[in-house]
Amino acid sequence: MLIEFCSEDNLKNVIQNCSSHQKDIEVMASNSPFLWFRAAPGKKEKLVAPTSKSLLTKDGNSPPNEDVLFEELLKCSTVSDQIQLLYDKTKLNDLGVRLRYMVARQLEVIFESLYANIAIRPFGSSVNGFGRMGCDLDLVLTNVVTKEMSDANKRLVFQEKRCEGGRSAWQRQLELAAELLELRAAGATRVQRILHARVPIVKYAHELADVECDLCYSNMSGVYMSELLWLFGSLDSRVRPLTFAVRRWAAAAGLTSAHPGRWITNFPLTLLVLFFLQQDTKAGRVLPTLKELVKMAGKDDIRVAEENVNCTFLRDMNKLSPDSYGQNRDSLETLLLQFFEFYAQFDFQDKAISINDGVPVRKPNALPLYIVNPLEQALNVSRNVSYEECQRLQAEVRNAAWQLEAGLEGQKSDDWGLLGLIERKASRGLKKLLRVGNSHRLVSVKDLFRDNEKESEEGIRSKLERLTQKNETEGVREMKKDLDNKIEGKGRNEPLKFKNRQVANEVMRIRRNKLL
C-alpha cells in the first residue's frame, strides 16, 4: 500500500512516533521509506473503517489480463479507438511512477551517509511518458555540487578522496553501490554487476515494489534524453499511443526481445516513430525537429552532460511556434498505416534516421541500420542490429501495411484492425504457416489431424489438394509431406513427426492450448 501524506512534516511526525526497528541480532537497523505493519500485542480491537474513505486504486500496479484486453479491443468501432485503448490500458500509470520514485528515494537515504548532496534520478521509460506497465526502472547516481557548496569565498574546505584512475574509479564506485544494495537496501535481491559495459550498471530486482532496476553512475545524458522524449510526447496526444502500437506490433512480430542481442530495441523504435511524425506531408507534420528546439533554446535551457555532451534544447514548449508542428490532424488509424508504408519504402541501405534534421541523411558507414543518437550524434543507437534483422524489419513493415490495409477494406473478423498486428506469437505464427496464398481462409488443424484417424488416405489427400490448390505456402507443403509419411506408417502407430521444428512446435502448442 502506497500512502501519501499532506505534508512532509506529517510524514516525519509519523515516522518519528510510530516506527520502530526489529530487535534481532541478525538485522542491522536502517531507515527506509518501506515499512511493514506489526500486529498489536495483547487484546485486539476491531476497527470500524469510515465509509467515506476508500482506496484510490486497488491492484493498480498489475498489468491488464491479455484475454480481457483483446476482448475490449475486439469491441472497438475503429482502429483509432483500438490504438487509444491499448495505450490507456497498458501505459505506466501514476501509481507505477510513484513506486519507482520511492525506490529512488530509498537509495538516496542509504547513500546520504557516504556522499554530500546525493541524488538518485529515474530516467528512461519510467519517466519519459513511453513506459508500459511492468517496465524496468533506470536510475542514475549523481553527486551534485551546488554553488553554495563550492563557494570560493569560504575558507574551510572539506578534505575529500580524489578519484584517480579514470573510468575504473567510477566502476569501483558502482561496486560499492552494489555492496550497499546487497547489505542495506530492503527488498533488493539478485544484484548483478555489469561494470565493463560502455555504461557500467548494477542490475537488481526490488521485490517490495515489484520492479527490475538498473543503476548507473553519472549518466546525465540519459536523464536529458528522457526529458527530450517527454517533451515530444507532450506536444501531441497521438505520439504516445502510436508509439505503443508500433512497439506492441514489433514484439508480436518477434522484432524485439526482452534480452539484448542483434535485434532492434524499443528506444530505436521510438525514434523511428518520432522521425516519421516529423515528415512534411501534404497534411503537414505532427512534430518539429530537434534542431528547431535547439535553435529556440535560451540561457535557462543550457545543459552539458558528462564528456561535454551538449544537451541544450528548448524546455518550455509554450515558446514554440505553432507553425512548426501540429498541422497534420490525421487519425491514429491513418498514421499507423502511413508509418508502415513510409518505412516499407525507406532506403535503409544508403540513408540514416535523424530526428535532429527530420529528413533522411547519408549513412556515415555500412552498418545495416543507422539511427542517429539525438544528443550524442556521433553514435548509432542501432549499431547492434544485424543485416538479417534489418531485412526482417523491412519485410515485417511491408506485411503489416498490407495486412492493416486489407483489414480496413474488409469486414470485421476476430483479428480485424490492430488485433491482427499484435495477436499472440503462437496463433499468429500458425496462421502464417497455414494461410493459403493471399486468402484469409485457414486450414483447420482439427481437419488435418484427427486423433481417431478414421479418415481414409484418399479423403485426407483430397482435402489437402483442395486446400492447397493455389499458392501453397511452405508450411502447408511441409505438413502435407509429413502427413503422407504418417499415413504410410499408419499400421505401425508411428507418431506424427515434422522435419521443420518450427511447424511442429506451433502445431503442438495450438493443440495443447486448444486455440483452434
Buried (B, 14 or more C-beta within 10 A) or exposed (E): EBEEEEEEEEBEEEEEEEEEEEEEEEEEEEEBBBBEEEEEEEEEEEEEEEEEEEEEEEEBBEEBEEEEBBEBBBEBEBBBBBBBBBBEBBBBBEBBBBBBBBBBBBBBBBBEEEBEEBBBBBBBBBBBBBBBBBBBBBBBBBBEEEEEEEEEEEEEEEEEEEEEEEEEEBBBBBBEBBEBBBEBBBBBEEBEBBBEEEEBBBBBBBEBBEBBBBBBBBBBBBBBBBBBBBBBBEBBEBBBBBBBBBBBBBBBBBBBEEEEEEBBBBBBBBBBBBBBBBBEEEEBBBBBBBBBBBEBBEEEBEBEBEEEBBBBBBBEBEEBEEEBBBEBEBBBBBBBBBBBBBBBEBEBEEBBBBBBBBEBBEBEEEBBBBBBBBBBEEEBBBBBBBEEBBEBBBEBBBBBBBBBEEBBEEEEEEBBBBBBBBBBEBBBBBBEBBBBEEEBEBBEBEEBBEEEEEEEEEEBBEBBEEBBEEEBBEBBEBBBEBBBBBBEEEEEEEEBEBEBEEBBBBBEBBBEEEEB
